[in-house]
Amino acid sequence: MKQDDIVLAEEIPYAVTRAPLHYTDGATQTFDAAGGTVYVENGRPVRGEWYVDATGRFCSFWPPSYRACYEVQWIVEDHLVVGLSFRKGTHATEGRYEAPMLDDLVMQELQVWADDGGAH
């Protein structure tokens, strides 16, 4: 994974459920594997739903009628995946994970190191 790489449709469930996201405005959001999401702003939780549509985009539904779909991109800093960027047209919202994860390159290097018995 590199900065601004698109989160593929099959990766979206993992990407959004791996950890809560924190937004710059102080809001937080959690996603569950069953398709539920809770967005908390100023201490007030709002429940919605999320899914991946037929074209591979992340979509959310907020009752009673708000629905939006986004392109999702990885946010990567210093070989750590630190969050997700949700883009709709020219507008983007960035959410940061509570704890970053290592990107694919570092994970592959760690696997090679482990396969070699940690000899490097």
N, C-alpha and C positions, 0 to 999 in steps of 0.2 A: 504494500500500500504506500502511496505517496500522497502528499498534499493535493487536495482537490480531485483525487481519483473518485470516480463514480462508485457508489455502493451498489453492487449488482443486486438484482431482484432476489436471488437466493440468499444473499448476505444480509438483507434488510432485517429479517426477524432477529438475527443475532445482534446486529449493530444497534438496534433500538432497545433490546431487552437486556443487554449485558450490564448496564448500570444506569442509575438515575442521571439525567442531564440537568445541568445548571446553566441558565441563560444570563446574559449580561444585565438584564433588568431585575435580577434577583429571583425570578420565577424558577421553579423546578418542574421536572416532568418524569414520570415513570411509565413504563410500558410493560404489559405482561404478555406471555406467550399466547394467551387465549384471545388477544386482540383488544384488550382494555387498556386505557391510558388515563392517568390522572395528572392534570396540570394544576400547579399550586402557585397562585399569585397573591401577594399580600396576605398570606395565611388562609386564603379561600380556595379550597379544592374544587375543580370542575372535572367531571368524568366524561370521557368520550371513548371513541373506538378508533382503531387503526387497522390498516390492511395494505396489502400489495395488490395493485390493480393489474388488469390483463396486459398492460404495456410495461409492467415492471417498476412503476412509480410507487412511492410511499404515499398513502392517502390517510386522511383523518376525517372523522365525522364527529361533530359536536352538536348534540341535540339542542333545539328541535330540528334545525335544518342546515347548519353550516357544514359544508364539505369542501375539502381542498386537497390537491395532490401536488407532490413536490418531487424534484430530483434531489437525491441525497448524496452528499460528498463527504469523504473522510477529511478530518482535520488532523494533520500529522506535524509534530514538532520534535526535532532531535530523535528521530526513529521511534517516537511514541505516538500512538493513536490517542489523541486527547479529546476527540469529540466528533460531532457531526454538523454539517451545514445543510439546512433544508432550503432549497431554492425554488422559487416560483416566479418565473419571468426574471425581472431584474432585482427582485427582493430576496434577501437571504437572511435567515435566522440561524445563529450558531449556538449549539448547546455543547457544553463541556462535561465529560464524564467525571464522576467523583474521583475515580482513579484511572490514570491512563493505562493503555495496554501496549505491548511491543508490536511493532509493525511486522509484516510478513518477512522482510529481509532479515531482521534480527532473529525472528523465530526460526527461519531456515538455518541461519548460522548456528544457533543454539542446538538445533537438531543434529547437524553435522558434527558439532563438537561432542554431543552426547553419544552419537553413533560411533565416534572414534574413541570412546572411553574417556573423554575429557582430556585428551592428550595435547591439545593446542594451547 
